């Protein structure tokens, strides 16, 4: 597993797509694999958020089956199986980046995933598509196009799928905690933490600034009343100006008011006092 890659693709408006290839240490790769396995394979109760697709399309490269998708807060997780044609040079370091239109609009801000080789020359393609927002409709119309080969070239005949997916149960189970607190960073710039949104699948902190930020500018900790702590460090931009941000932690579900949010600088120092996460 140590030779596997976690790859992310971040659209950049009219400047084209800037591809970020991140070679991940074994522990981080294993963690990512476990999260996807946790969501799609383990016998956990995510059926209410899952849409089974089980549709197959083919082109000159091979056969792609979209198995299922999960709708999360401003995120879509996809599980597909790829069977390449006999002479295609394909391995687990090649990735397909799906382009997803939601109700006819492209809202993607980051696109990442993994390719894992299975038996009989089959590959599982996991994708995580982060969005700047999701419409409030209970049923979403998704146009999913696997049209990007490894971030290097377009696929001439992309695999396409049209799917109706429900987010009704997710909307019922989603907890939104309003924060609206200002925090001063070490460089003097100020950010506003808007809210924390938690689902059975993930927890996301949303914040914004007046000027552009780097994704290393601020980290967060969430701490329970019992002292258990979760570190949330990988922020991603929600707009091209780098002034709106999200930072997400998978498999953390906040279900009460006994939590505190602690902003942390890159050097580990806490930025101000802890912020109580509570319904308002």
N, C-alpha and C positions, 0 to 999 in steps of 0.2 A: 504493500500500500504506500510505501514511502516515495514511490515515483509518481504518485498521482498529483494532479493539479486541481486547485479550486480556481475557477476563472470568473471574472466579472467584466461586464461590458456596460459602459456608462454613456448613453446618448448625449451629444453636445450640440443640439440645435443644428444650425446651418453649417457648422464647421465639420459635420460628419461625426462618426462615432469613434471615440477614443477608447482603445481597448487596454484594460489593465490586466496583465497576467501576473498572478501572485503565486509564487511557489510556497506552499504552506508546509510547515513542519508537521511531522507525523501526528503529534497530539492534536493539532488543530484540524487536520484532515480527518482524523478519526472522529473527532467531535462532530464535524459537519456530516459525515456519513451516518453517524448515530442519529442525528436530528432527522435526516431524511428517512432513515429506516424507522425511526420512532413514529413519524407522521404517516408513512405509507404502508408499513409492513407489520408492525407490532399490533397485538390485539388490544388496542386502546380505543376509547370511545370517541373517535373523530368521524364516525359515519355521518353524523348530522351535518357536517361541514363539507363533505366530500361529494363530488359529482362523478359518477362512473361514466366514462365515455366509450371506451372499447371500440374505437374506430381506426381503420387502417387505410393509408394511402401509399402509393408507390410512385417512384420516378426512376431515373437512370442510375441513381446511387444506391437504391434499396427500398426496403419496406419499413415504414414508420407507423407504429400503433400508439395512439394517445390513449393511455390506460385510464387515467383519472386525474382530476384536479381538485385542489382545496382552495376555497376563498378565505382569506384572512383579512385583517385590517390593512387596507391599502397594499395588499400583496396577494399574488396568485402563485400557488405551487403546482407544478406539473410533473407527472410521471409518465414517461413514454418508453417504448421498447423499439430498438432499431436493429434490423437485420440487413447488413450491407450485401450488395451483389458480390459474387464470388471473387472477382479480381480487384476489388476496391481496397486500397491501402488505408485501413482504418484501425485505430486503437483507442485506448482510454485517455489519450491526451488530445483527442479531437472533440470539439464541442459544437453543438447547434444552439444558437441564440434565438429563441422564439420571439417574434414580434406579435404583441397582443393588442387588439383593438377592443375597447369596452364600449358597448352601445355606439359603435362607429367612431370612437375617438381613441387616439394613441396617447396614453398617459404615463408611459414607462419612464422611470428615472434611473433605474439600474436593473441589470439582467445578469444573473449568475447561475452557476450550476456545476454539475459533475457528470462524467461518463464513467460507468462501471461495467466491466466485461463480465458477462454471465456465460453459461455453457452454450455449446453449439453455435459459436460465432454471433451470439446475440448480445446486445448492449442495452443497459438501462440508462436512460437520459433523464437526469433530474434537473429541473429548472426552477429558479425562484425569480419572479418578476415583481419588482417593487414599483409602486405607482405613486404619483403625486396626490392622487385622490381616487376614490371609487364613488360612482353614483349611488344615491340612496335607494334605488329600485331594489325590490326584493328579488327579482329575477334579472340577471345580467345576460346580455347577448355578447358572446365572446367570439371574435374572429382571430384564430391562432394560426400564425404562419411561421413555420420553421424555414427561414430563408437566408440564414447567415452561417457560413462554414468557418468555424474557428476564429471569427472576427476578422478574417482575411479576405473573404470573397463572398459574393452573393450566390445563392443556389438558384440556378436558372429556372428549375421547375420545383418551387417550394412545396413542402407538404403542408396542406391547409386543412383546418378543421373549424366548423361552426358549431358552437356549443351554447346551450342555455344552462346557466348555473345559478343556483339559489344561494343567497346569503341571508335568508330570513332567520335561520336559527343562530347564525353568527351575530346578527344584529341584536337578537334577544339576549345573548349571553355576553356580549361585549360590555365592558365596564369602562366608562370614561371619567377620569378624575381631572377636574379643572385645577390649574396651578396658578398661572398668570403671575409669576414671580420674576423679578429682574435679578441677574447675577453679573457681577463684574469679573472679567477675566484678568489674567496676570498682565496682559498688555494694555489694560485700561478700557478695552472695548466692553460694551454691555450687551448681554443677550437677554431675551425674555423666554422663559420656559412656559409654554402655553398650556400643555395638558399631557397626561399620561393615559394611553389607551391600552387596555389589557383584554385579551381573548384567551380561550383555552389553548391557543396555538402559540401566542407570542405576546410580549409587552413592548410598546413603543413609546418613546418620549419625543415630543415635538417641541422645537424651539426655533426662534428667529433672531436676527440681528439687523442692525442698520447698515453695516458694511459686510463685505465678503469675509468668510471665515475659512480656515483650513479644517479638515475633518479631525485633526489631532488637537484642536484648540481646547476641547472640553470633553471629559469623560463623566460617567455617572455611576453612582452606587445606589442600589435600593436595599433597604434594611428592614427586616421584620421586627416585631416587638420582642421576639425570642432571641434576636441577635443574628439570625441568618442573613448573609449578605450576598448580593448578586452584582457583578461588575458588568457594565454595559459600555463598550468602548468604540464600536465601529459605526460612527455616524456617516450618513450619506446625504447629499444635497437633494432638495426637492424642487429647486429652480435653477436656472442657468446663472443667476447672479450669486449663487452660494450664500444666500441670506436666509433661506428656509431649509430646515434640517429635520431629519428623523434619525433615531438610533434605536435599534431593535434587539431584543433578546428572545430567542426561541424557547419554548417550553416553560415559560413563567407566566402564571395566571394569578393576578391579584384579585381577590374576592372579598376584601373587607377594607377597613380603614386603619389597620394596624401596621402601616408601612411608612417609612420615611425615605425621601429622595435627597441624595447628597451629591451636589455638583463637585467634580474633582478636576484639578488641572493636570496637564500631561505629566508633570513631575510628581504627582501623587498627593499634592497638598489640597485640602478641602477649601472650596470657594464659598465661604459664608457658612451659615448655620443650616442644619438639616431642615427640609421642607416636608411637612406632614402631607401624605397623600390621602385625601378624603373626598367623599361625595359632597357636592354642594347644591 
